[in-house]
Amino acid sequence: MTDKTVTVVQTKSPIGRPGDQRQTLIGLKLNKIGRKAVLKDTPSVRGQIAKVAHLLRVED
């Protein structure tokens, strides 16, 4: 059984962004520029990625 994953890399800072976007980054296990996280590819994770897509780079 293979679980699909998605890799996200934070490319921009959350400084000056709304608090909910900061919390979304923390939920994605990101909080500093350059950090990478490998996450399960689920609809909830995709929704979080879409919310802060302007701060991330997605690598499939």
mmCIF file of the N, C-alpha and C atoms, coordinates in Angstrom:
data_MODEL
# 
_entry.id   MODEL 
# 
loop_
_atom_site.group_PDB 
_atom_site.id 
_atom_site.type_symbol 
_atom_site.label_atom_id 
_atom_site.label_alt_id 
_atom_site.label_comp_id 
_atom_site.label_asym_id 
_atom_site.label_entity_id 
_atom_site.label_seq_id 
_atom_site.pdbx_PDB_ins_code 
_atom_site.Cartn_x 
_atom_site.Cartn_y 
_atom_site.Cartn_z 
_atom_site.occupancy 
_atom_site.B_iso_or_equiv 
_atom_site.pdbx_formal_charge 
_atom_site.auth_seq_id 
_atom_site.auth_comp_id 
_atom_site.auth_asym_id 
_atom_site.auth_atom_id 
_atom_site.pdbx_PDB_model_num 
ATOM 1   N N  . MET A 1 1  ? 0.841  -1.172 0.000  1.00 0.00 ? 1  MET A N  1 
ATOM 2   C CA . MET A 1 1  ? 0.000  0.000  0.000  1.00 0.00 ? 1  MET A CA 1 
ATOM 3   C C  . MET A 1 1  ? 0.890  1.241  0.000  1.00 0.00 ? 1  MET A C  1 
ATOM 4   N N  . THR A 1 2  ? 0.782  2.048  -1.019 1.00 0.00 ? 2  THR A N  1 
ATOM 5   C CA . THR A 1 2  ? 1.609  3.244  -1.106 1.00 0.00 ? 2  THR A CA 1 
ATOM 6   C C  . THR A 1 2  ? 0.785  4.472  -0.747 1.00 0.00 ? 2  THR A C  1 
ATOM 7   N N  . ASP A 1 3  ? 1.296  5.236  0.180  1.00 0.00 ? 3  ASP A N  1 
ATOM 8   C CA . ASP A 1 3  ? 0.646  6.489  0.559  1.00 0.00 ? 3  ASP A CA 1 
ATOM 9   C C  . ASP A 1 3  ? 1.262  7.608  -0.255 1.00 0.00 ? 3  ASP A C  1 
ATOM 10  N N  . LYS A 1 4  ? 0.409  8.410  -0.877 1.00 0.00 ? 4  LYS A N  1 
ATOM 11  C CA . LYS A 1 4  ? 0.913  9.550  -1.626 1.00 0.00 ? 4  LYS A CA 1 
ATOM 12  C C  . LYS A 1 4  ? 1.338  10.632 -0.655 1.00 0.00 ? 4  LYS A C  1 
ATOM 13  N N  . THR A 1 5  ? 2.423  11.303 -1.004 1.00 0.00 ? 5  THR A N  1 
ATOM 14  C CA . THR A 1 5  ? 2.911  12.392 -0.177 1.00 0.00 ? 5  THR A CA 1 
ATOM 15  C C  . THR A 1 5  ? 3.131  13.626 -1.033 1.00 0.00 ? 5  THR A C  1 
ATOM 16  N N  . VAL A 1 6  ? 3.194  14.748 -0.366 1.00 0.00 ? 6  VAL A N  1 
ATOM 17  C CA . VAL A 1 6  ? 3.496  16.010 -1.025 1.00 0.00 ? 6  VAL A CA 1 
ATOM 18  C C  . VAL A 1 6  ? 4.551  16.714 -0.169 1.00 0.00 ? 6  VAL A C  1 
ATOM 19  N N  . THR A 1 7  ? 5.539  17.296 -0.828 1.00 0.00 ? 7  THR A N  1 
ATOM 20  C CA . THR A 1 7  ? 6.597  18.019 -0.128 1.00 0.00 ? 7  THR A CA 1 
ATOM 21  C C  . THR A 1 7  ? 6.366  19.506 -0.320 1.00 0.00 ? 7  THR A C  1 
ATOM 22  N N  . VAL A 1 8  ? 6.368  20.244 0.778  1.00 0.00 ? 8  VAL A N  1 
ATOM 23  C CA . VAL A 1 8  ? 6.206  21.690 0.706  1.00 0.00 ? 8  VAL A CA 1 
ATOM 24  C C  . VAL A 1 8  ? 7.430  22.355 1.318  1.00 0.00 ? 8  VAL A C  1 
ATOM 25  N N  . VAL A 1 9  ? 7.825  23.474 0.721  1.00 0.00 ? 9  VAL A N  1 
ATOM 26  C CA . VAL A 1 9  ? 8.979  24.239 1.186  1.00 0.00 ? 9  VAL A CA 1 
ATOM 27  C C  . VAL A 1 9  ? 8.507  25.674 1.401  1.00 0.00 ? 9  VAL A C  1 
ATOM 28  N N  . GLN A 1 10 ? 8.769  26.220 2.575  1.00 0.00 ? 10 GLN A N  1 
ATOM 29  C CA . GLN A 1 10 ? 8.384  27.597 2.848  1.00 0.00 ? 10 GLN A CA 1 
ATOM 30  C C  . GLN A 1 10 ? 9.371  28.529 2.168  1.00 0.00 ? 10 GLN A C  1 
ATOM 31  N N  . THR A 1 11 ? 8.849  29.478 1.368  1.00 0.00 ? 11 THR A N  1 
ATOM 32  C CA . THR A 1 11 ? 9.709  30.383 0.611  1.00 0.00 ? 11 THR A CA 1 
ATOM 33  C C  . THR A 1 11 ? 9.607  31.825 1.076  1.00 0.00 ? 11 THR A C  1 
ATOM 34  N N  . LYS A 1 12 ? 8.556  32.158 1.827  1.00 0.00 ? 12 LYS A N  1 
ATOM 35  C CA . LYS A 1 12 ? 8.376  33.535 2.290  1.00 0.00 ? 12 LYS A CA 1 
ATOM 36  C C  . LYS A 1 12 ? 8.011  33.547 3.763  1.00 0.00 ? 12 LYS A C  1 
ATOM 37  N N  . SER A 1 13 ? 8.201  34.695 4.385  1.00 0.00 ? 13 SER A N  1 
ATOM 38  C CA . SER A 1 13 ? 7.961  34.861 5.805  1.00 0.00 ? 13 SER A CA 1 
ATOM 39  C C  . SER A 1 13 ? 6.488  35.165 6.094  1.00 0.00 ? 13 SER A C  1 
ATOM 40  N N  . PRO A 1 14 ? 5.989  34.696 7.240  1.00 0.00 ? 14 PRO A N  1 
ATOM 41  C CA . PRO A 1 14 ? 4.617  35.025 7.624  1.00 0.00 ? 14 PRO A CA 1 
ATOM 42  C C  . PRO A 1 14 ? 4.493  36.372 8.340  1.00 0.00 ? 14 PRO A C  1 
ATOM 43  N N  . ILE A 1 15 ? 5.584  37.114 8.462  1.00 0.00 ? 15 ILE A N  1 
ATOM 44  C CA . ILE A 1 15 ? 5.529  38.413 9.137  1.00 0.00 ? 15 ILE A CA 1 
ATOM 45  C C  . ILE A 1 15 ? 4.592  39.333 8.367  1.00 0.00 ? 15 ILE A C  1 
ATOM 46  N N  . GLY A 1 16 ? 3.682  39.943 9.084  1.00 0.00 ? 16 GLY A N  1 
ATOM 47  C CA . GLY A 1 16 ? 2.728  40.867 8.473  1.00 0.00 ? 16 GLY A CA 1 
ATOM 48  C C  . GLY A 1 16 ? 1.508  40.174 7.901  1.00 0.00 ? 16 GLY A C  1 
ATOM 49  N N  . ARG A 1 17 ? 1.422  38.870 8.025  1.00 0.00 ? 17 ARG A N  1 
ATOM 50  C CA . ARG A 1 17 ? 0.273  38.109 7.521  1.00 0.00 ? 17 ARG A CA 1 
ATOM 51  C C  . ARG A 1 17 ? -0.742 37.916 8.644  1.00 0.00 ? 17 ARG A C  1 
ATOM 52  N N  . PRO A 1 18 ? -1.984 37.624 8.292  1.00 0.00 ? 18 PRO A N  1 
ATOM 53  C CA . PRO A 1 18 ? -2.995 37.357 9.320  1.00 0.00 ? 18 PRO A CA 1 
ATOM 54  C C  . PRO A 1 18 ? -2.620 36.150 10.184 1.00 0.00 ? 18 PRO A C  1 
ATOM 55  N N  . GLY A 1 19 ? -3.111 36.145 11.402 1.00 0.00 ? 19 GLY A N  1 
ATOM 56  C CA . GLY A 1 19 ? -2.787 35.089 12.350 1.00 0.00 ? 19 GLY A CA 1 
ATOM 57  C C  . GLY A 1 19 ? -3.199 33.710 11.898 1.00 0.00 ? 19 GLY A C  1 
ATOM 58  N N  . ASP A 1 20 ? -4.312 33.617 11.153 1.00 0.00 ? 20 ASP A N  1 
ATOM 59  C CA . ASP A 1 20 ? -4.749 32.291 10.712 1.00 0.00 ? 20 ASP A CA 1 
ATOM 60  C C  . ASP A 1 20 ? -3.780 31.691 9.697  1.00 0.00 ? 20 ASP A C  1 
ATOM 61  N N  . GLN A 1 21 ? -3.120 32.542 8.904  1.00 0.00 ? 21 GLN A N  1 
ATOM 62  C CA . GLN A 1 21 ? -2.124 32.026 7.965  1.00 0.00 ? 21 GLN A CA 1 
ATOM 63  C C  . GLN A 1 21 ? -0.883 31.552 8.708  1.00 0.00 ? 21 GLN A C  1 
ATOM 64  N N  . ARG A 1 22 ? -0.500 32.245 9.767  1.00 0.00 ? 22 ARG A N  1 
ATOM 65  C CA . ARG A 1 22 ? 0.632  31.808 10.586 1.00 0.00 ? 22 ARG A CA 1 
ATOM 66  C C  . ARG A 1 22 ? 0.333  30.452 11.210 1.00 0.00 ? 22 ARG A C  1 
ATOM 67  N N  . GLN A 1 23 ? -0.880 30.294 11.734 1.00 0.00 ? 23 GLN A N  1 
ATOM 68  C CA . GLN A 1 23 ? -1.266 29.039 12.360 1.00 0.00 ? 23 GLN A CA 1 
ATOM 69  C C  . GLN A 1 23 ? -1.331 27.909 11.337 1.00 0.00 ? 23 GLN A C  1 
ATOM 70  N N  . THR A 1 24 ? -1.733 28.216 10.116 1.00 0.00 ? 24 THR A N  1 
ATOM 71  C CA . THR A 1 24 ? -1.764 27.205 9.061  1.00 0.00 ? 24 THR A CA 1 
ATOM 72  C C  . THR A 1 24 ? -0.353 26.714 8.749  1.00 0.00 ? 24 THR A C  1 
ATOM 73  N N  . LEU A 1 25 ? 0.606  27.623 8.698  1.00 0.00 ? 25 LEU A N  1 
ATOM 74  C CA . LEU A 1 25 ? 2.000  27.218 8.475  1.00 0.00 ? 25 LEU A CA 1 
ATOM 75  C C  . LEU A 1 25 ? 2.483  26.312 9.593  1.00 0.00 ? 25 LEU A C  1 
ATOM 76  N N  . ILE A 1 26 ? 2.140  26.641 10.821 1.00 0.00 ? 26 ILE A N  1 
ATOM 77  C CA . ILE A 1 26 ? 2.536  25.796 11.952 1.00 0.00 ? 26 ILE A CA 1 
ATOM 78  C C  . ILE A 1 26 ? 1.873  24.432 11.832 1.00 0.00 ? 26 ILE A C  1 
ATOM 79  N N  . GLY A 1 27 ? 0.625  24.404 11.391 1.00 0.00 ? 27 GLY A N  1 
ATOM 80  C CA . GLY A 1 27 ? -0.081 23.140 11.189 1.00 0.00 ? 27 GLY A CA 1 
ATOM 81  C C  . GLY A 1 27 ? 0.557  22.281 10.106 1.00 0.00 ? 27 GLY A C  1 
ATOM 82  N N  . LEU A 1 28 ? 1.203  22.938 9.155  1.00 0.00 ? 28 LEU A N  1 
ATOM 83  C CA . LEU A 1 28 ? 1.913  22.221 8.086  1.00 0.00 ? 28 LEU A CA 1 
ATOM 84  C C  . LEU A 1 28 ? 3.352  21.885 8.485  1.00 0.00 ? 28 LEU A C  1 
ATOM 85  N N  . LYS A 1 29 ? 3.719  22.130 9.736  1.00 0.00 ? 29 LYS A N  1 
ATOM 86  C CA . LYS A 1 29 ? 5.057  21.862 10.279 1.00 0.00 ? 29 LYS A CA 1 
ATOM 87  C C  . LYS A 1 29 ? 6.116  22.758 9.656  1.00 0.00 ? 29 LYS A C  1 
ATOM 88  N N  . LEU A 1 30 ? 5.716  23.990 9.347  1.00 0.00 ? 30 LEU A N  1 
ATOM 89  C CA . LEU A 1 30 ? 6.643  24.980 8.800  1.00 0.00 ? 30 LEU A CA 1 
ATOM 90  C C  . LEU A 1 30 ? 6.596  26.217 9.684  1.00 0.00 ? 30 LEU A C  1 
ATOM 91  N N  . ASN A 1 31 ? 7.709  26.877 9.874  1.00 0.00 ? 31 ASN A N  1 
ATOM 92  C CA . ASN A 1 31 ? 7.708  28.146 10.594 1.00 0.00 ? 31 ASN A CA 1 
ATOM 93  C C  . ASN A 1 31 ? 8.918  29.014 10.274 1.00 0.00 ? 31 ASN A C  1 
ATOM 94  N N  . LYS A 1 32 ? 9.804  28.549 9.422  1.00 0.00 ? 32 LYS A N  1 
ATOM 95  C CA . LYS A 1 32 ? 10.956 29.342 9.022  1.00 0.00 ? 32 LYS A CA 1 
ATOM 96  C C  . LYS A 1 32 ? 11.185 29.154 7.523  1.00 0.00 ? 32 LYS A C  1 
ATOM 97  N N  . ILE A 1 33 ? 11.715 30.183 6.896  1.00 0.00 ? 33 ILE A N  1 
ATOM 98  C CA . ILE A 1 33 ? 11.997 30.121 5.466  1.00 0.00 ? 33 ILE A CA 1 
ATOM 99  C C  . ILE A 1 33 ? 13.008 29.012 5.200  1.00 0.00 ? 33 ILE A C  1 
ATOM 100 N N  . GLY A 1 34 ? 12.743 28.212 4.186  1.00 0.00 ? 34 GLY A N  1 
ATOM 101 C CA . GLY A 1 34 ? 13.650 27.135 3.800  1.00 0.00 ? 34 GLY A CA 1 
ATOM 102 C C  . GLY A 1 34 ? 13.298 25.792 4.400  1.00 0.00 ? 34 GLY A C  1 
ATOM 103 N N  . ARG A 1 35 ? 12.387 25.743 5.356  1.00 0.00 ? 35 ARG A N  1 
ATOM 104 C CA . ARG A 1 35 ? 12.009 24.464 5.959  1.00 0.00 ? 35 ARG A CA 1 
ATOM 105 C C  . ARG A 1 35 ? 11.189 23.641 4.977  1.00 0.00 ? 35 ARG A C  1 
ATOM 106 N N  . LYS A 1 36 ? 11.414 22.327 5.021  1.00 0.00 ? 36 LYS A N  1 
ATOM 107 C CA . LYS A 1 36 ? 10.679 21.388 4.181  1.00 0.00 ? 36 LYS A CA 1 
ATOM 108 C C  . LYS A 1 36 ? 9.836  20.492 5.073  1.00 0.00 ? 36 LYS A C  1 
ATOM 109 N N  . ALA A 1 37 ? 8.695  20.087 4.544  1.00 0.00 ? 37 ALA A N  1 
ATOM 110 C CA . ALA A 1 37 ? 7.849  19.134 5.256  1.00 0.00 ? 37 ALA A CA 1 
ATOM 111 C C  . ALA A 1 37 ? 7.286  18.164 4.230  1.00 0.00 ? 37 ALA A C  1 
ATOM 112 N N  . VAL A 1 38 ? 7.315  16.883 4.574  1.00 0.00 ? 38 VAL A N  1 
ATOM 113 C CA . VAL A 1 38 ? 6.717  15.845 3.741  1.00 0.00 ? 38 VAL A CA 1 
ATOM 114 C C  . VAL A 1 38 ? 5.423  15.438 4.433  1.00 0.00 ? 38 VAL A C  1 
ATOM 115 N N  . LEU A 1 39 ? 4.302  15.660 3.740  1.00 0.00 ? 39 LEU A N  1 
ATOM 116 C CA . LEU A 1 39 ? 2.986  15.453 4.325  1.00 0.00 ? 39 LEU A CA 1 
ATOM 117 C C  . LEU A 1 39 ? 2.184  14.480 3.484  1.00 0.00 ? 39 LEU A C  1 
ATOM 118 N N  . LYS A 1 40 ? 1.207  13.814 4.117  1.00 0.00 ? 40 LYS A N  1 
ATOM 119 C CA . LYS A 1 40 ? 0.296  12.953 3.368  1.00 0.00 ? 40 LYS A CA 1 
ATOM 120 C C  . LYS A 1 40 ? -0.566 13.822 2.464  1.00 0.00 ? 40 LYS A C  1 
ATOM 121 N N  . ASP A 1 41 ? -0.828 13.329 1.273  1.00 0.00 ? 41 ASP A N  1 
ATOM 122 C CA . ASP A 1 41 ? -1.614 14.080 0.295  1.00 0.00 ? 41 ASP A CA 1 
ATOM 123 C C  . ASP A 1 41 ? -3.095 13.802 0.532  1.00 0.00 ? 41 ASP A C  1 
ATOM 124 N N  . THR A 1 42 ? -3.693 14.574 1.454  1.00 0.00 ? 42 THR A N  1 
ATOM 125 C CA . THR A 1 42 ? -5.109 14.433 1.763  1.00 0.00 ? 42 THR A CA 1 
ATOM 126 C C  . THR A 1 42 ? -5.826 15.730 1.398  1.00 0.00 ? 42 THR A C  1 
ATOM 127 N N  . PRO A 1 43 ? -7.145 15.690 1.274  1.00 0.00 ? 43 PRO A N  1 
ATOM 128 C CA . PRO A 1 43 ? -7.877 16.913 0.948  1.00 0.00 ? 43 PRO A CA 1 
ATOM 129 C C  . PRO A 1 43 ? -7.685 18.024 1.986  1.00 0.00 ? 43 PRO A C  1 
ATOM 130 N N  . SER A 1 44 ? -7.577 17.671 3.266  1.00 0.00 ? 44 SER A N  1 
ATOM 131 C CA . SER A 1 44 ? -7.397 18.704 4.287  1.00 0.00 ? 44 SER A CA 1 
ATOM 132 C C  . SER A 1 44 ? -6.030 19.375 4.158  1.00 0.00 ? 44 SER A C  1 
ATOM 133 N N  . VAL A 1 45 ? -4.999 18.596 3.868  1.00 0.00 ? 45 VAL A N  1 
ATOM 134 C CA . VAL A 1 45 ? -3.663 19.167 3.683  1.00 0.00 ? 45 VAL A CA 1 
ATOM 135 C C  . VAL A 1 45 ? -3.641 20.027 2.427  1.00 0.00 ? 45 VAL A C  1 
ATOM 136 N N  . ARG A 1 46 ? -4.291 19.582 1.374  1.00 0.00 ? 46 ARG A N  1 
ATOM 137 C CA . ARG A 1 46 ? -4.356 20.389 0.146  1.00 0.00 ? 46 ARG A CA 1 
ATOM 138 C C  . ARG A 1 46 ? -5.067 21.714 0.395  1.00 0.00 ? 46 ARG A C  1 
ATOM 139 N N  . GLY A 1 47 ? -6.095 21.708 1.245  1.00 0.00 ? 47 GLY A N  1 
ATOM 140 C CA . GLY A 1 47 ? -6.785 22.942 1.592  1.00 0.00 ? 47 GLY A CA 1 
ATOM 141 C C  . GLY A 1 47 ? -5.885 23.898 2.352  1.00 0.00 ? 47 GLY A C  1 
ATOM 142 N N  . GLN A 1 48 ? -5.089 23.359 3.269  1.00 0.00 ? 48 GLN A N  1 
ATOM 143 C CA . GLN A 1 48 ? -4.146 24.196 4.018  1.00 0.00 ? 48 GLN A CA 1 
ATOM 144 C C  . GLN A 1 48 ? -3.095 24.776 3.078  1.00 0.00 ? 48 GLN A C  1 
ATOM 145 N N  . ILE A 1 49 ? -2.619 23.963 2.155  1.00 0.00 ? 49 ILE A N  1 
ATOM 146 C CA . ILE A 1 49 ? -1.618 24.433 1.188  1.00 0.00 ? 49 ILE A CA 1 
ATOM 147 C C  . ILE A 1 49 ? -2.205 25.549 0.332  1.00 0.00 ? 49 ILE A C  1 
ATOM 148 N N  . ALA A 1 50 ? -3.456 25.396 -0.089 1.00 0.00 ? 50 ALA A N  1 
ATOM 149 C CA . ALA A 1 50 ? -4.098 26.412 -0.918 1.00 0.00 ? 50 ALA A CA 1 
ATOM 150 C C  . ALA A 1 50 ? -4.235 27.737 -0.167 1.00 0.00 ? 50 ALA A C  1 
ATOM 151 N N  . LYS A 1 51 ? -4.458 27.669 1.136  1.00 0.00 ? 51 LYS A N  1 
ATOM 152 C CA . LYS A 1 51 ? -4.639 28.873 1.944  1.00 0.00 ? 51 LYS A CA 1 
ATOM 153 C C  . LYS A 1 51 ? -3.360 29.704 2.021  1.00 0.00 ? 51 LYS A C  1 
ATOM 154 N N  . VAL A 1 52 ? -2.212 29.058 2.033  1.00 0.00 ? 52 VAL A N  1 
ATOM 155 C CA . VAL A 1 52 ? -0.933 29.769 2.162  1.00 0.00 ? 52 VAL A CA 1 
ATOM 156 C C  . VAL A 1 52 ? -0.026 29.503 0.964  1.00 0.00 ? 52 VAL A C  1 
ATOM 157 N N  . ALA A 1 53 ? -0.629 29.274 -0.190 1.00 0.00 ? 53 ALA A N  1 
ATOM 158 C CA . ALA A 1 53 ? 0.154  28.929 -1.393 1.00 0.00 ? 53 ALA A CA 1 
ATOM 159 C C  . ALA A 1 53 ? 1.132  30.033 -1.779 1.00 0.00 ? 53 ALA A C  1 
ATOM 160 N N  . HIS A 1 54 ? 0.820  31.277 -1.433 1.00 0.00 ? 54 HIS A N  1 
ATOM 161 C CA . HIS A 1 54 ? 1.701  32.393 -1.777 1.00 0.00 ? 54 HIS A CA 1 
ATOM 162 C C  . HIS A 1 54 ? 2.955  32.417 -0.909 1.00 0.00 ? 54 HIS A C  1 
ATOM 163 N N  . LEU A 1 55 ? 3.030  31.552 0.114  1.00 0.00 ? 55 LEU A N  1 
ATOM 164 C CA . LEU A 1 55 ? 4.204  31.493 0.987  1.00 0.00 ? 55 LEU A CA 1 
ATOM 165 C C  . LEU A 1 55 ? 5.002  30.207 0.782  1.00 0.00 ? 55 LEU A C  1 
ATOM 166 N N  . LEU A 1 56 ? 4.529  29.320 -0.090 1.00 0.00 ? 56 LEU A N  1 
ATOM 167 C CA . LEU A 1 56 ? 5.105  27.979 -0.227 1.00 0.00 ? 56 LEU A CA 1 
ATOM 168 C C  . LEU A 1 56 ? 5.488  27.664 -1.652 1.00 0.00 ? 56 LEU A C  1 
ATOM 169 N N  . ARG A 1 57 ? 6.304  26.627 -1.767 1.00 0.00 ? 57 ARG A N  1 
ATOM 170 C CA . ARG A 1 57 ? 6.572  25.969 -3.045 1.00 0.00 ? 57 ARG A CA 1 
ATOM 171 C C  . ARG A 1 57 ? 6.234  24.499 -2.833 1.00 0.00 ? 57 ARG A C  1 
ATOM 172 N N  . VAL A 1 58 ? 5.444  23.938 -3.746 1.00 0.00 ? 58 VAL A N  1 
ATOM 173 C CA . VAL A 1 58 ? 4.995  22.557 -3.626 1.00 0.00 ? 58 VAL A CA 1 
ATOM 174 C C  . VAL A 1 58 ? 5.793  21.675 -4.567 1.00 0.00 ? 58 VAL A C  1 
ATOM 175 N N  . GLU A 1 59 ? 6.329  20.588 -4.037 1.00 0.00 ? 59 GLU A N  1 
ATOM 176 C CA . GLU A 1 59 ? 7.067  19.600 -4.839 1.00 0.00 ? 59 GLU A CA 1 
ATOM 177 C C  . GLU A 1 59 ? 6.326  18.280 -4.710 1.00 0.00 ? 59 GLU A C  1 
ATOM 178 N N  . ASP A 1 60 ? 5.814  17.771 -5.811 1.00 0.00 ? 60 ASP A N  1 
ATOM 179 C CA . ASP A 1 60 ? 5.061  16.511 -5.777 1.00 0.00 ? 60 ASP A CA 1 
ATOM 180 C C  . ASP A 1 60 ? 5.968  15.311 -5.758 1.00 0.00 ? 60 ASP A C  1 
# 
